[in-house]
Amino acid sequence: MKDSASKTIDFTKGDMTKSVARFALPLLCANLVQLLYSAADALFAGNVVGTAGIAAIGASSLAVTCVVSFLSGFSVGGNVLIASKRGAQDKVALRQVFSVSVLLALILGVLFCALGLMCSDCLMGVMAVPDSVRDDALSYVRIYFLSLPFVALYDNVASCLRGVGDSKTPLYAQIVGGVANVVLDAVALIVFGLGVDGVAWATFFSQGAAFLFAFLRARALLGTHAAGLTFRLSFKIAKDIVVIGFPVAIQALCVTLSNALIQAAINATGEVNVAAFTAYFKIETLIYAPLVALGQTTTVLAAQNVGAQYHWRVHLGVRRCVVSGTVFAVAAAALLLVFRFQVVALFDSNVEVMSAGGLIMLVAFPFYWIYAFIEVYAGACRGIGKAKQATLITLICFVAMRLLLLGFVQNYGFGLEGVAVIYPATWLMAALLLGAYYYGFAHKGLHPAPHENHGR
């Protein structure tokens, strides 16, 4: 365990800026790999099966996204507890948290799998899936639901690995899963002609491969292969995981649903605007994904230092992450704005779409630096055990206020620009509220220790 642990990031000592960079970069790459191999399903389905294939996947995407968002959010509970035990150098408790986290993930994955299979036919009606692709969409979503135990297990194992300071293994696991997914897509669709079902089965096996890779690495890293990993459900540890993870899971689910309602409003504004916003959402990932990685990094550094009782390093880490995120967001947004029409043209060269997409970027991107504050403050709150409060603020701003502003925009006919303004307006509100909460309340529970090296 000692050799393995030496390869992880310890935020309780050393240069904070270097540690943040070393930890966040693999996280960012893992997020991008996940986006790329998720797109592979649509590419294979569209090019091999045809329009009906990609339509079947797209028609069922909301149900899949909601469940995956919930499971991913829930994994934050294990991430925070593992990080705090790593900071406290409590190896026994660290292994216990890992085993309970895996058990909870398995239970949750099986539960969602069973519920999904029972409700899948009903979901097709709720999502108004067209009759022409209903059978394919139903078959796809049922097979995908079978993979949910693997999805839940991978998310939790990857979160636990990040908690001990290992952000590289989740990247390697994503690469393993991504390569497996692409190869299996090709074999299932081109060799065996399985259609949309083949895409779903490729996802099933690739998720299993990613989980197995990450799990074996986690066992080696935690020393559980030698000490003996016993899967016993400690209700106290389970409660601690749920208290942190459940609010984040609800937040992820609600934000996903609110975005779906905003997308429905965008769909009603016409084909050009739909294409423009689609291009915008793809482009903004270039800024959004690094900021999400920075938020995840802040959670781990905060939890590790709270566990070690180095509270002053939490404050230092928050400041460094805010500065890093802001500088990156300003530079990236400025570059993309300069070439906004060319970037939109990569997705759709229609002159009207380029103009509309460029306008959306012009409205939102000058304010994207605000999102750095949101990710860092929310990540810090989760890391110090204030997940419920951060979730409440996020729900108020990203769900309630967005829907209220959407109704206002629709009633007064502000059109494309009005919908675009909703995003920076709610970013600003969330950043102010999260910042006020962190510095006004959560921050007060962390008392700086009288170290000589506060500036490190």
KEGU-733094 format. One record per residue (C-alpha): x, y, z; residue number from 1. Coordinates in Angstrom, 1 decimal, padded with zeros to 4 digits. Layout:
BEGIN
R      c1      c2      c3  vokol
R       X       Y       Z    NUM
...
This chain:
BEGIN
R      c1      c2      c3  vokol
R   000.0   000.0   000.0      1
R   002.9   002.3   000.7      2
R   004.2   002.1  -002.9      3
R   000.8   002.6  -004.3      4
R  -000.1   005.4  -002.0      5
R   003.1   007.3  -003.0      6
R   001.7   007.6  -006.5      7
R  -001.5   009.4  -005.3      8
R  -002.0   013.1  -004.6      9
R  -001.8   014.2  -000.9     10
R  -003.4   017.6  -000.6     11
R  -002.4   017.9   003.0     12
R   001.2   018.7   002.2     13
R   003.4   020.2  -000.6     14
R   002.6   022.9  -003.1     15
R  -001.1   023.3  -003.5     16
R  -001.1   024.7  -007.0     17
R   001.0   021.8  -008.3     18
R  -001.2   019.2  -006.5     19
R  -004.3   020.8  -008.0     20
R  -002.9   020.7  -011.5     21
R  -001.6   017.1  -011.2     22
R  -005.0   015.9  -009.9     23
R  -007.4   017.9  -012.1     24
R  -005.7   017.1  -015.5     25
R  -006.4   013.3  -015.4     26
R  -010.0   014.1  -014.2     27
R  -010.5   016.4  -017.1     28
R  -009.1   013.9  -019.6     29
R  -011.4   011.2  -018.1     30
R  -014.5   013.4  -018.5     31
R  -013.6   014.1  -022.1     32
R  -013.0   010.4  -022.8     33
R  -016.4   009.6  -021.4     34
R  -018.0   012.2  -023.6     35
R  -016.2   010.9  -026.7     36
R  -017.1   007.2  -026.2     37
R  -020.7   008.2  -025.4     38
R  -020.8   009.9  -028.8     39
R  -019.5   006.7  -030.4     40
R  -022.8   005.0  -029.8     41
R  -024.7   007.7  -031.7     42
R  -022.1   007.7  -034.5     43
R  -022.3   004.0  -035.0     44
R  -026.1   003.9  -034.7     45
R  -026.5   006.8  -037.1     46
R  -024.1   005.5  -039.7     47
R  -024.8   001.8  -039.6     48
R  -028.4   001.5  -038.5     49
R  -029.5   004.8  -040.0     50
R  -031.9   007.6  -038.8     51
R  -034.1   005.1  -036.9     52
R  -031.2   003.9  -034.9     53
R  -029.9   007.3  -033.7     54
R  -033.6   008.3  -033.1     55
R  -034.2   005.3  -030.9     56
R  -031.2   006.2  -028.8     57
R  -032.0   009.9  -028.6     58
R  -035.7   009.2  -027.8     59
R  -034.7   007.3  -024.7     60
R  -031.8   009.5  -023.7     61
R  -033.6   011.5  -021.0     62
R  -034.5   008.4  -018.9     63
R  -030.9   007.2  -019.2     64
R  -029.4   010.6  -018.4     65
R  -031.6   011.1  -015.3     66
R  -030.6   007.7  -013.8     67
R  -026.9   008.1  -014.6     68
R  -026.9   011.6  -013.2     69
R  -028.4   010.4  -009.9     70
R  -025.9   007.5  -009.6     71
R  -023.0   009.8  -010.3     72
R  -024.2   012.4  -007.8     73
R  -024.6   009.7  -005.1     74
R  -021.0   008.6  -005.5     75
R  -019.9   011.9  -004.0     76
R  -020.7   010.5  -000.6     77
R  -018.1   007.8  -000.7     78
R  -015.6   010.3  -002.3     79
R  -015.8   012.8   000.6     80
R  -015.6   010.2   003.3     81
R  -012.7   008.3   001.7     82
R  -010.9   011.6   001.3     83
R  -011.4   012.6   004.9     84
R  -010.1   009.2   006.1     85
R  -007.1   009.6   003.8     86
R  -006.4   013.0   005.3     87
R  -006.6   011.5   008.8     88
R  -004.3   008.6   007.8     89
R  -007.0   006.2   009.1     90
R  -006.3   003.1   006.9     91
R  -008.8   000.8   008.6     92
R  -011.7   003.3   008.4     93
R  -010.7   004.0   004.8     94
R  -011.1   000.3   003.9     95
R  -014.4   000.2   005.7     96
R  -015.8   003.2   003.9     97
R  -014.7   001.6   000.6     98
R  -016.5  -001.7   001.2     99
R  -019.7   000.0   002.4    100
R  -019.6   002.4  -000.6    101
R  -019.3  -000.6  -003.0    102
R  -022.2  -002.4  -001.2    103
R  -024.4   000.6  -001.4    104
R  -023.6   001.1  -005.1    105
R  -024.5  -002.5  -005.8    106
R  -027.8  -002.2  -004.0    107
R  -028.6   001.1  -005.7    108
R  -027.6  -000.2  -009.1    109
R  -029.7  -003.4  -008.8    110
R  -032.7  -001.4  -007.4    111
R  -032.6   001.1  -010.4    112
R  -032.1  -001.8  -012.8    113
R  -035.2  -003.6  -011.5    114
R  -037.3  -000.4  -011.4    115
R  -036.2   000.5  -014.9    116
R  -037.1  -002.9  -016.3    117
R  -040.5  -002.8  -014.7    118
R  -041.3   000.8  -015.8    119
R  -039.5   000.9  -019.2    120
R  -042.7   000.4  -021.2    121
R  -044.4   003.2  -019.2    122
R  -041.4   005.5  -019.7    123
R  -041.9   005.3  -023.5    124
R  -045.3   006.8  -023.1    125
R  -044.2   009.5  -020.6    126
R  -041.3   010.6  -023.0    127
R  -043.7   010.5  -026.0    128
R  -041.4   008.3  -028.0    129
R  -042.6   008.1  -031.7    130
R  -044.3   004.9  -032.6    131
R  -041.8   004.4  -035.5    132
R  -038.9   003.9  -033.1    133
R  -040.7   002.8  -030.0    134
R  -039.8  -000.9  -030.2    135
R  -036.1  -000.1  -030.8    136
R  -036.0   002.5  -028.0    137
R  -037.7   000.1  -025.6    138
R  -035.3  -002.7  -026.3    139
R  -032.3  -000.3  -026.1    140
R  -033.4   001.2  -022.7    141
R  -034.1  -002.3  -021.2    142
R  -030.7  -003.6  -022.1    143
R  -029.1  -000.3  -020.9    144
R  -030.9  -000.7  -017.5    145
R  -029.2  -004.1  -017.1    146
R  -025.9  -002.3  -017.1    147
R  -026.9   000.1  -014.2    148
R  -025.2  -002.1  -011.5    149
R  -021.9  -001.7  -013.4    150
R  -022.5   002.0  -013.8    151
R  -023.2   002.5  -010.1    152
R  -020.3   000.3  -009.1    153
R  -017.8   002.1  -011.4    154
R  -019.0   005.6  -010.3    155
R  -018.4   004.7  -006.6    156
R  -015.1   002.9  -007.1    157
R  -013.8   005.8  -009.2    158
R  -015.0   008.3  -006.6    159
R  -013.2   006.4  -003.9    160
R  -010.0   006.3  -005.9    161
R  -010.2   010.1  -006.4    162
R  -010.8   010.4  -002.6    163
R  -007.4   008.8  -001.9    164
R  -005.8   011.1  -004.4    165
R  -005.7   008.8  -007.5    166
R  -007.3   010.5  -010.5    167
R  -005.3   008.6  -013.1    168
R  -006.9   005.2  -012.6    169
R  -010.4   006.5  -013.4    170
R  -008.9   007.9  -016.6    171
R  -007.3   004.5  -017.5    172
R  -010.6   002.8  -016.7    173
R  -012.5   005.2  -019.0    174
R  -010.0   004.5  -021.8    175
R  -010.4   000.7  -021.3    176
R  -014.2   001.1  -021.3    177
R  -014.1   003.5  -024.3    178
R  -011.9   001.2  -026.4    179
R  -014.1  -001.8  -025.5    180
R  -017.2   000.2  -026.3    181
R  -016.0   001.2  -029.8    182
R  -014.7  -002.3  -030.6    183
R  -018.0  -003.9  -029.4    184
R  -020.1  -001.4  -031.3    185
R  -018.3  -002.2  -034.5    186
R  -018.5  -006.0  -033.9    187
R  -022.2  -005.9  -032.8    188
R  -023.4  -003.6  -035.6    189
R  -021.1  -004.5  -038.6    190
R  -020.3  -008.1  -038.0    191
R  -023.5  -009.4  -036.3    192
R  -026.0  -006.8  -037.4    193
R  -027.6  -006.5  -034.0    194
R  -028.8  -002.9  -034.6    195
R  -029.6  -000.7  -031.6    196
R  -029.6  -003.8  -029.3    197
R  -025.9  -004.2  -030.2    198
R  -025.1  -000.7  -029.1    199
R  -026.8  -001.3  -025.8    200
R  -024.9  -004.6  -025.2    201
R  -021.6  -002.9  -026.1    202
R  -022.4  -000.4  -023.3    203
R  -023.2  -003.2  -020.9    204
R  -019.9  -005.0  -021.4    205
R  -017.7  -001.8  -021.6    206
R  -019.2  -000.6  -018.3    207
R  -018.4  -003.9  -016.8    208
R  -014.8  -003.7  -018.1    209
R  -014.3  -000.2  -016.7    210
R  -015.6  -001.2  -013.3    211
R  -013.4  -004.4  -013.1    212
R  -010.3  -002.4  -014.1    213
R  -011.0   000.3  -011.5    214
R  -012.0  -002.2  -008.7    215
R  -008.8  -004.3  -009.1    216
R  -006.7  -001.1  -008.9    217
R  -008.6   000.1  -005.8    218
R  -008.0  -003.2  -004.1    219
R  -004.3  -003.0  -004.7    220
R  -004.2   000.7  -003.7    221
R  -006.0   000.2  -000.5    222
R  -004.1  -003.0   000.4    223
R  -007.4  -004.9   000.6    224
R  -005.9  -007.9  -001.3    225
R  -003.6  -008.6   001.6    226
R  -005.7  -007.5   004.5    227
R  -008.9  -009.1   003.2    228
R  -011.8  -007.0   002.0    229
R  -014.9  -007.9   003.9    230
R  -018.2  -006.5   002.6    231
R  -020.1  -005.7   005.7    232
R  -022.8  -003.0   005.7    233
R  -022.1  -000.6   008.5    234
R  -025.2   001.5   009.0    235
R  -023.3   004.3   010.5    236
R  -020.9   004.6   007.5    237
R  -023.9   004.0   005.2    238
R  -025.8   006.9   006.8    239
R  -022.8   009.2   006.5    240
R  -022.4   008.3   002.8    241
R  -026.2   008.9   002.2    242
R  -026.2   012.2   004.0    243
R  -023.5   013.6   001.7    244
R  -024.4   011.7  -001.5    245
R  -028.2   011.8  -001.6    246
R  -028.5   015.6  -001.8    247
R  -026.0   015.8  -004.6    248
R  -027.8   013.0  -006.5    249
R  -031.1   014.8  -006.1    250
R  -029.5   018.0  -007.4    251
R  -028.1   016.2  -010.4    252
R  -031.5   014.7  -011.2    253
R  -033.4   017.9  -010.8    254
R  -030.9   020.0  -012.9    255
R  -031.2   017.4  -015.6    256
R  -035.0   017.6  -015.6    257
R  -035.0   021.4  -015.6    258
R  -032.6   021.4  -018.6    259
R  -035.0   019.1  -020.4    260
R  -037.8   021.6  -019.9    261
R  -035.5   024.4  -021.2    262
R  -034.6   022.2  -024.2    263
R  -038.4   021.8  -024.9    264
R  -038.7   025.5  -024.9    265
R  -035.8   025.8  -027.3    266
R  -037.3   023.2  -029.5    267
R  -040.4   025.4  -029.9    268
R  -038.4   028.3  -031.3    269
R  -037.6   026.6  -034.6    270
R  -035.1   024.4  -036.3    271
R  -032.3   027.1  -036.6    272
R  -032.4   027.9  -032.9    273
R  -032.4   024.2  -032.0    274
R  -029.3   023.6  -034.1    275
R  -027.6   026.8  -032.8    276
R  -028.1   025.8  -029.1    277
R  -027.0   022.2  -029.9    278
R  -023.8   023.5  -031.3    279
R  -023.4   025.9  -028.3    280
R  -023.9   023.1  -025.8    281
R  -021.2   021.1  -027.5    282
R  -018.8   024.0  -027.6    283
R  -019.3   025.1  -024.0    284
R  -018.1   021.6  -022.9    285
R  -014.6   022.8  -023.7    286
R  -014.9   025.3  -020.8    287
R  -017.4   023.4  -018.7    288
R  -015.6   020.1  -018.4    289
R  -012.3   021.6  -017.0    290
R  -014.3   023.6  -014.4    291
R  -016.2   020.5  -013.3    292
R  -012.9   018.7  -012.9    293
R  -011.7   021.7  -010.8    294
R  -014.8   021.4  -008.6    295
R  -014.2   017.7  -008.1    296
R  -010.6   018.5  -007.2    297
R  -011.8   021.1  -004.6    298
R  -014.0   018.5  -003.0    299
R  -011.2   016.1  -002.5    300
R  -008.6   018.6  -001.3    301
R  -011.2   020.1   001.2    302
R  -012.1   016.6   002.6    303
R  -008.5   015.5   002.9    304
R  -007.5   018.6   004.8    305
R  -010.6   018.5   007.0    306
R  -009.6   014.9   007.9    307
R  -006.1   016.0   008.7    308
R  -007.4   019.1   010.5    309
R  -005.3   021.4   008.3    310
R  -008.2   023.8   007.9    311
R  -006.0   026.6   006.6    312
R  -005.1   024.5   003.6    313
R  -008.8   024.3   002.7    314
R  -008.9   028.1   002.4    315
R  -005.7   028.1   000.5    316
R  -007.0   025.4  -001.9    317
R  -010.3   027.3  -002.5    318
R  -008.4   030.5  -003.3    319
R  -006.0   028.7  -005.7    320
R  -008.8   026.8  -007.5    321
R  -010.9   030.0  -007.9    322
R  -008.0   031.9  -009.4    323
R  -007.0   028.9  -011.7    324
R  -010.6   028.4  -012.9    325
R  -011.2   032.1  -013.5    326
R  -008.1   032.6  -015.5    327
R  -008.8   029.5  -017.6    328
R  -012.4   030.4  -018.2    329
R  -011.6   034.0  -019.3    330
R  -008.8   032.8  -021.7    331
R  -010.8   029.9  -023.2    332
R  -014.0   032.0  -023.6    333
R  -012.1   034.9  -025.2    334
R  -010.4   032.5  -027.7    335
R  -013.7   030.8  -028.6    336
R  -015.5   034.2  -029.0    337
R  -012.8   035.4  -031.5    338
R  -013.5   032.3  -033.6    339
R  -017.2   031.8  -032.7    340
R  -018.5   031.6  -036.2    341
R  -015.8   029.2  -037.4    342
R  -016.4   027.0  -034.3    343
R  -020.2   026.8  -034.8    344
R  -019.5   026.0  -038.5    345
R  -017.8   022.8  -037.5    346
R  -021.2   021.6  -036.4    347
R  -023.5   023.3  -038.9    348
R  -022.3   025.5  -041.8    349
R  -025.8   027.0  -042.3    350
R  -025.3   030.8  -042.2    351
R  -028.4   031.3  -040.0    352
R  -027.2   028.7  -037.5    353
R  -023.7   030.2  -037.4    354
R  -025.2   033.6  -036.7    355
R  -027.5   032.4  -034.0    356
R  -024.9   030.2  -032.4    357
R  -022.4   033.1  -032.4    358
R  -025.0   035.3  -030.7    359
R  -025.6   032.7  -028.0    360
R  -021.9   032.5  -027.3    361
R  -021.6   036.3  -027.3    362
R  -024.4   036.5  -024.6    363
R  -023.0   033.7  -022.4    364
R  -019.3   033.3  -022.8    365
R  -018.2   036.7  -021.4    366
R  -019.7   035.6  -018.1    367
R  -018.5   031.9  -018.1    368
R  -015.7   032.8  -015.5    369
R  -018.5   033.0  -012.9    370
R  -019.0   029.2  -013.2    371
R  -015.5   028.7  -011.8    372
R  -016.8   030.2  -008.5    373
R  -019.8   027.9  -008.5    374
R  -017.9   024.7  -009.0    375
R  -015.2   025.6  -006.5    376
R  -017.5   026.9  -003.7    377
R  -019.9   024.0  -004.2    378
R  -017.0   021.5  -004.2    379
R  -015.6   023.0  -001.1    380
R  -018.9   022.8   000.7    381
R  -019.3   019.1  -000.1    382
R  -015.8   018.4   001.0    383
R  -016.3   020.0   004.4    384
R  -019.6   018.2   004.9    385
R  -022.1   020.9   003.8    386
R  -023.5   019.1   000.8    387
R  -027.2   019.7   001.7    388
R  -026.7   023.5   001.9    389
R  -024.8   023.6  -001.5    390
R  -027.5   021.4  -003.1    391
R  -030.3   023.7  -001.8    392
R  -028.6   026.8  -003.3    393
R  -028.0   025.1  -006.6    394
R  -031.6   023.8  -006.8    395
R  -032.9   027.3  -006.1    396
R  -030.8   028.9  -008.8    397
R  -030.5   026.2  -011.5    398
R  -034.0   024.8  -011.2    399
R  -036.5   027.2  -009.6    400
R  -035.0   030.4  -011.0    401
R  -034.3   029.0  -014.4    402
R  -037.8   027.8  -014.8    403
R  -039.2   031.2  -013.5    404
R  -037.0   033.1  -016.0    405
R  -037.9   030.7  -018.8    406
R  -041.6   031.5  -018.1    407
R  -040.9   035.2  -018.1    408
R  -038.9   035.0  -021.4    409
R  -041.7   033.0  -023.1    410
R  -044.4   035.3  -021.9    411
R  -042.7   038.4  -023.1    412
R  -041.4   036.9  -026.3    413
R  -037.7   037.7  -025.8    414
R  -036.7   034.8  -028.1    415
R  -033.2   033.4  -028.6    416
R  -031.3   036.1  -026.7    417
R  -033.8   035.8  -023.7    418
R  -033.2   032.1  -023.4    419
R  -029.5   032.5  -023.6    420
R  -029.5   035.2  -020.9    421
R  -031.1   032.7  -018.4    422
R  -027.7   030.9  -018.1    423
R  -025.4   033.7  -017.0    424
R  -028.1   035.2  -014.9    425
R  -028.5   032.0  -012.8    426
R  -024.7   031.5  -012.8    427
R  -024.3   034.9  -011.1    428
R  -027.0   034.2  -008.6    429
R  -025.6   030.8  -007.7    430
R  -022.0   032.1  -007.4    431
R  -023.1   034.9  -005.0    432
R  -025.2   032.7  -002.8    433
R  -022.6   029.9  -002.7    434
R  -019.9   032.4  -002.0    435
R  -021.9   034.1   000.7    436
R  -022.7   030.8   002.4    437
R  -019.1   029.5   002.2    438
R  -017.5   032.7   003.7    439
R  -020.4   033.6   005.9    440
R  -021.3   030.3   007.5    441
R  -019.3   027.2   006.3    442
R  -016.0   029.0   006.4    443
R  -016.4   029.9   010.1    444
R  -016.3   026.2   011.1    445
R  -012.8   026.0   009.7    446
R  -010.3   027.8   012.0    447
R  -006.8   028.5   010.6    448
R  -004.0   026.8   012.4    449
R  -001.0   028.8   013.4    450
R   001.4   027.4   010.8    451
R   004.3   029.3   009.5    452
R   003.8   028.2   005.9    453
R   000.3   029.5   005.3    454
R   001.4   030.8   001.9    455
R   002.5   027.6   000.4    456
